[in-house]
Amino acid sequence: MLDRYQWANEDYDLSWTVAAVEGRTEAEVIRAYGGDPEHPIGSMTFADTVTLVPEEELGEWFVIQTMTTGRHVVALENNGWLGTRPELAERVTADGGTFFSVQWSPVASRIVQAEDSKLLADFEPLFAGEDTGELVPQWAREAVFAADGLRAAMLQAMEEQAGLTFDRTWLEAPLRTYRVSEGTAKNGGPF
């Protein structure tokens, strides 16, 4: 499986969060992230979204893209990290559902997992085998998250834990795109 995701280890400019959500519609996921599903800013490719939040506004604004594939809603964030917030994972899985996200950038990486409003994982994968006080489930303690293959291993974990096989071509497809403020994202919206 790791060969399928080797591209992730080689794409040094990719800084993102991707989440796989089950048990929710796209509209519900967008609301949970703090967006308005009725008002996308358009459809664009992942690369096109990088200019929507200038560097000085990172953390004040986020760009979310969504699509549905099989039983999953996929949420993508170019240079964003909303999908690493435990409160979002718990909120989007309220009254059923699952959430699994991976995030990496030049300075950090994170995996977050929740089911039925309960946080199951929230950790930095490079330190999954150490006692850091983070929420590291048993499956992660047994996984191999080495620095030289970290990104592929994270996508493999998403496939194994959430059942989503990430397809790189999704990054090239025009997807519904939403711009969300930090204030709106903090509380999300009702389903």
C-alpha positions in Angstrom: 0.0 0.0 0.0 2.8 2.5 0.8 3.8 2.5 -2.9 0.4 3.9 -3.8 1.1 6.9 -1.6 4.8 7.4 -2.5 3.9 10.6 -4.4 3.0 12.2 -1.0 6.6 11.8 0.2 7.9 13.4 -2.9 5.5 16.5 -3.1 7.6 18.7 -0.8 5.3 21.8 -1.4 2.2 20.0 -0.2 1.0 21.5 3.1 -2.6 20.4 3.9 -5.2 18.7 5.9 -7.4 16.0 4.5 -10.3 14.5 6.4 -12.5 11.5 5.7 -16.0 11.7 7.2 -18.7 9.0 7.3 -22.3 9.4 8.4 -22.7 13.0 7.2 -23.6 14.8 4.0 -21.4 17.3 2.4 -23.6 20.1 3.6 -23.4 18.8 7.2 -19.6 18.6 7.0 -19.3 22.1 5.5 -21.5 23.5 8.3 -19.4 21.7 10.9 -16.4 23.4 9.5 -18.2 26.7 9.8 -19.0 27.2 6.2 -22.3 27.9 4.4 -23.0 25.0 2.0 -25.3 27.3 -0.1 -22.6 29.8 -0.8 -19.4 28.3 -2.2 -16.9 30.7 -3.7 -16.8 28.5 -6.7 -15.2 25.3 -7.9 -11.5 25.2 -8.3 -8.6 22.8 -8.1 -6.6 22.4 -4.9 -3.6 24.3 -6.3 -5.9 27.2 -7.3 -6.9 27.7 -3.6 -3.5 28.6 -2.3 -3.9 32.2 -3.2 -7.3 32.6 -1.5 -5.7 33.1 1.9 -2.7 35.3 1.9 0.2 34.3 4.2 -0.6 37.1 6.6 -4.2 35.8 7.0 -3.3 32.2 7.7 -5.1 31.2 10.8 -7.7 33.9 10.4 -9.2 32.4 7.2 -9.3 28.9 5.9 -10.3 27.3 2.6 -12.3 24.1 2.6 -13.0 21.9 -0.4 -15.4 19.0 -0.3 -16.4 16.1 -2.4 -18.3 12.8 -1.8 -16.8 9.5 -2.9 -18.6 6.3 -1.9 -19.5 6.5 1.8 -17.1 9.3 2.6 -17.2 13.0 2.4 -13.7 14.3 1.9 -12.6 17.7 3.1 -9.4 19.2 1.8 -7.6 22.3 3.2 -4.7 23.8 1.3 -2.4 25.3 4.0 -5.1 24.8 6.6 -5.5 22.8 9.8 -9.2 23.1 10.9 -9.4 19.3 10.4 -6.9 18.8 13.3 -9.2 20.3 15.9 -10.6 17.8 18.3 -13.7 19.9 18.8 -14.4 19.7 15.1 -13.9 15.9 15.0 -16.3 15.5 18.0 -18.9 18.0 16.5 -19.0 16.4 13.1 -19.4 12.9 14.6 -22.2 13.9 17.0 -25.0 11.3 17.0 -23.1 8.9 14.8 -20.4 9.1 12.2 -16.7 8.8 12.0 -13.9 11.3 11.3 -10.3 10.7 10.4 -7.8 13.4 9.4 -4.2 13.7 8.5 -2.2 17.0 8.4 1.3 17.8 7.4 3.3 20.9 6.7 7.0 21.7 6.7 6.8 22.1 10.5 4.2 19.7 11.8 2.1 16.6 11.2 -1.0 15.4 13.0 -3.6 12.6 13.0 -7.1 13.1 14.5 -9.8 10.4 14.8 -13.2 10.5 16.3 -16.4 8.3 16.3 -19.8 9.1 17.8 -18.6 12.4 19.4 -15.7 10.6 21.1 -12.1 11.5 20.3 -10.1 8.4 19.6 -6.8 9.9 18.4 -5.0 13.2 18.5 -1.3 12.9 18.1 1.9 13.8 16.2 2.7 10.5 14.3 6.5 10.8 14.5 6.2 10.4 18.3 3.4 7.8 18.3 5.6 5.3 20.1 6.7 7.6 22.9 4.9 8.7 26.0 4.0 12.2 25.1 0.7 12.5 26.9 -1.1 12.7 23.6 -4.1 10.5 22.7 -2.4 7.7 20.8 -4.5 4.6 20.1 -3.0 1.1 20.0 -3.2 0.8 16.2 -0.9 3.9 16.0 1.6 2.6 18.5 2.0 -0.5 16.2 2.3 1.5 13.0 5.6 2.7 11.5 5.7 6.4 11.2 9.3 7.1 10.1 10.4 10.5 9.0 11.5 9.4 5.5 8.1 7.9 4.7 5.8 9.7 7.0 3.3 11.2 4.6 2.7 7.9 2.8 2.3 6.1 6.1 -0.2 8.7 7.2 -2.3 8.2 4.1 -2.0 4.4 4.6 -3.3 4.9 8.2 -6.3 6.8 6.8 -7.0 4.0 4.4 -6.7 1.3 7.1 -8.6 3.2 9.8 -11.2 5.1 7.8 -11.5 3.0 4.7 -10.7 5.9 2.3 -8.2 5.3 -0.4 -7.0 8.7 -1.3 -6.7 9.4 -5.0 -4.2 12.0 -6.0 -6.2 13.1 -9.0 -8.7 14.6 -6.6 -6.2 17.4 -6.1 -6.5 18.3 -9.9 -10.3 18.2 -10.0 -12.4 21.3 -9.6 -14.1 20.9 -6.2 -16.7 23.1 -4.4 -14.7 25.6 -2.4 -15.5 27.6 0.7 -13.7 30.3 2.6 -14.3 30.2 6.3 -13.3 32.7 9.0 -11.6 31.5 12.2 -14.5 32.9 14.3 -17.1 31.0 12.3 -15.0 27.8 12.2 -14.5 27.8 16.0 -18.1 27.0 16.7 -19.2 25.4 13.4 -22.9 25.2 12.5 -25.8 23.0 13.3 -26.6 20.0 11.2 
